[in-house]
Amino acid sequence: MKVQDLMTRNVITISPDSSIKEAASRMVDAGVSGLVVTDSDNGVIGIVSEADFVKSESNRGSDRRAGLLRWFARPSGPEIPGTQVGEIMTTPVLTVTPDSKHSEAARLMNREGVKRLPVVEEGELVGIVSRADIVRVFNRSDDEIRTEIVGDLLPRVLWIDPKRLRVSCDEGVVSLQGQLATKVDAELVEYMARRVDGVIDVDASLSWEFDPAEQATQPNLANPFQHMINR
């Protein structure tokens, strides 16, 4: 599945010269934990999150932590002259494209320890994808997973008759049993099944009619002495 199938397109943004009080207010009103900071051309230049507010307060020696955003956002909250979003935002920003695979986005989030990734196309912000969006992919039912393998992966992608295999799925674990034409087919089916959205693991008990690699090492039966000639 691609990022464009999961991302939120209506992204709440803020400019770098906005006050952190305004940023806090937008985050509280929208119920989000971060905002994308954009320039006048809708290009991504930073991210401002709850962590940035905590860090900002820590640098001033405050011991306030719980409800920090609401503390900033309330009408009687602190006015801090000269403190703008651009001063506390995180930069540079990790981004993905709409055509990126959801697995690539997940690996990037996990490796870099971030909760969200702006989605950028031709230099402009077009959406945002979060950890919650990625988790939804693994919420597919066993029936949906099996239907995709039997109805799409085998006949349309791999050109393999689904009747050659017994396919089942239990709690995201796919079971493949049967005989295919070649060892390459068996390896490819298992590999591609692991890439189906929602699949946790694959238990493959597959056999094959012949192995092209082994066939290549066998003597030419049409000429029993061919293997001696090739020495």
C-alpha positions in Angstrom: 0.0 0.0 0.0 1.2 3.5 -0.8 1.4 6.5 1.5 -1.1 8.3 -0.6 -3.7 5.7 0.4 -3.2 6.4 4.1 -2.2 10.0 4.4 -4.3 12.9 5.7 -4.7 15.5 3.0 -6.0 18.4 5.0 -2.9 19.3 6.9 -3.0 21.9 9.7 0.1 24.1 9.1 1.6 27.2 10.6 4.2 29.7 9.5 7.6 30.1 11.2 6.9 33.7 12.2 3.7 32.7 14.1 3.9 32.9 17.9 4.2 29.7 19.9 1.0 30.7 21.7 -0.8 30.5 18.3 0.7 27.1 17.6 -0.3 25.8 20.9 -3.9 27.0 20.4 -4.1 25.4 17.0 -2.8 22.1 18.3 -5.2 22.0 21.2 -8.2 23.0 19.1 -7.4 20.4 16.4 -6.5 17.7 19.0 -3.1 17.1 17.3 0.4 16.8 18.8 2.3 18.5 16.1 2.0 21.0 13.2 3.9 21.2 9.9 5.7 24.5 9.5 5.5 25.8 5.9 6.8 28.7 3.9 4.8 31.0 1.6 5.2 28.4 -1.2 3.7 25.6 0.9 7.2 24.1 1.2 8.0 22.1 4.4 10.6 23.8 6.5 10.0 22.3 10.0 7.8 20.5 12.5 6.6 21.9 15.8 5.4 19.4 18.3 4.7 18.9 22.0 8.3 17.9 22.5 9.5 21.2 21.2 7.3 23.1 23.7 8.7 20.9 26.5 12.2 21.5 25.4 11.5 25.3 25.1 10.2 25.4 28.7 13.1 23.2 29.9 15.6 25.7 28.5 13.9 28.5 30.6 14.1 26.4 33.8 10.3 25.9 34.2 9.1 22.8 35.9 5.7 22.8 34.1 5.1 19.6 32.1 1.5 18.3 32.4 -0.9 20.2 30.2 1.8 22.4 28.8 0.0 23.1 25.5 -3.2 24.1 27.3 -1.2 26.3 29.6 0.3 28.1 26.6 -3.0 28.2 24.7 -5.3 29.5 27.4 -6.3 33.2 27.1 -4.5 34.1 30.3 -1.5 32.1 29.3 2.0 33.6 29.2 3.0 36.1 26.6 6.7 35.5 25.6 7.9 38.3 23.4 10.1 37.3 20.5 9.4 33.6 20.8 8.2 32.4 17.4 7.6 28.9 15.9 10.7 29.2 13.8 12.8 29.4 17.0 11.6 26.2 18.6 10.6 24.0 15.6 12.5 20.8 14.7 14.5 21.0 11.4 15.5 19.6 9.0 12.3 17.5 8.4 12.1 13.9 7.3 9.6 13.5 4.5 8.1 10.9 2.2 6.4 11.1 -1.2 2.8 10.0 -2.0 4.3 7.0 -4.0 6.4 5.8 -1.1 5.3 2.4 0.3 3.7 2.3 3.8 6.5 -0.1 4.9 9.2 2.5 3.9 7.4 5.1 6.0 7.1 2.7 8.9 10.8 1.9 8.8 11.7 5.6 8.6 9.5 6.4 11.6 10.9 3.6 13.6 14.5 4.3 12.8 14.3 8.0 13.4 11.9 7.9 16.4 9.3 10.2 14.9 5.5 10.0 15.0 4.6 11.7 11.7 6.0 12.4 8.3 5.0 15.2 6.0 4.2 14.0 2.5 5.8 16.1 -0.2 5.3 16.1 -4.0 7.3 18.4 -6.2 8.5 20.5 -3.2 5.0 21.1 -1.9 3.2 19.7 1.1 0.3 17.4 0.0 -0.4 15.4 3.2 0.8 13.9 6.4 1.1 10.3 7.5 1.3 9.2 11.1 2.0 6.1 13.1 -1.7 5.6 13.6 -2.2 5.6 9.8 0.4 2.9 9.4 -1.1 0.8 12.2 -4.5 0.8 10.3 -2.8 -1.3 7.5 -2.3 -4.2 9.9 -6.0 -4.1 11.0 -7.1 -6.1 7.9 -9.2 -9.2 8.5 -8.0 -12.7 7.7 -10.6 -12.9 5.0 -9.4 -9.7 3.3 -5.8 -11.0 3.3 -6.8 -14.4 1.8 -9.0 -12.8 -0.8 -6.2 -10.6 -2.0 -3.7 -13.5 -2.3 -6.2 -15.9 -4.0 -8.0 -13.4 -6.1 -5.3 -11.0 -7.1 -1.7 -12.0 -6.2 -1.7 -15.5 -7.6 -3.7 -15.1 -10.8 -3.1 -11.5 -11.8 0.4 -10.8 -10.5 2.1 -14.1 -10.6 0.0 -15.9 -13.2 -0.4 -18.9 -11.0 -3.6 -21.0 -10.9 -4.9 -20.5 -7.3 -6.3 -24.1 -7.4 -2.7 -25.4 -7.1 -2.5 -24.0 -3.6 -4.4 -24.2 -0.3 -4.3 -20.8 1.2 -5.6 -19.9 4.7 -5.0 -17.0 7.1 -5.2 -17.0 10.9 -4.5 -13.8 12.9 -2.4 -12.4 10.0 -0.3 -15.6 9.6 -0.7 -17.0 6.0 -0.5 -20.7 5.4 0.5 -21.9 1.8 0.4 -25.5 0.9 0.6 -27.3 -2.5 2.8 -28.0 -5.5 4.0 -25.5 -8.1 5.8 -25.9 -11.4 9.2 -24.7 -10.3 11.2 -23.9 -7.2 11.4 -20.3 -8.3 7.6 -20.1 -8.3 7.4 -21.4 -4.8 10.0 -18.9 -3.5 8.3 -16.1 -5.3 4.8 -16.9 -3.9 6.2 -17.0 -0.4 8.1 -13.7 -0.9 5.2 -11.8 -2.4 2.7 -13.2 0.2 4.9 -11.6 2.9 4.5 -8.2 1.2 0.7 -8.3 1.3 -0.7 -5.6 3.6 -1.7 -7.1 7.0 0.4 -10.2 6.8 2.4 -10.9 10.0 4.1 -14.1 8.8 4.0 -16.8 6.2 4.1 -20.6 6.9 4.9 -22.1 3.5 4.8 -25.9 2.9 5.4 -25.9 -0.9 6.9 -28.4 -3.3 7.7 -28.1 -7.0 7.9 -30.3 -10.1 11.4 -29.3 -11.0 14.2 -27.0 -10.1 15.8 -25.2 -13.1 19.1 -24.8 -11.2 19.3 -28.5 -10.7 18.2 -29.2 -14.2 21.1 -27.1 -15.5 23.7 -29.3 -13.6 22.3 -32.6 -14.9 24.0 -34.4 -17.9 22.3 -33.9 -21.2 20.2 -37.1 -21.6 20.0 -36.7 -25.3 23.8 -37.3 -25.4 25.0 -39.4 -22.4 28.6 -38.4 -23.1 28.0 -34.7 -23.3 29.1 -34.2 -19.7 32.4 -35.9 -20.5 32.9 -33.7 -23.6 32.4 -30.6 -21.5 35.3 -31.5 -19.1 
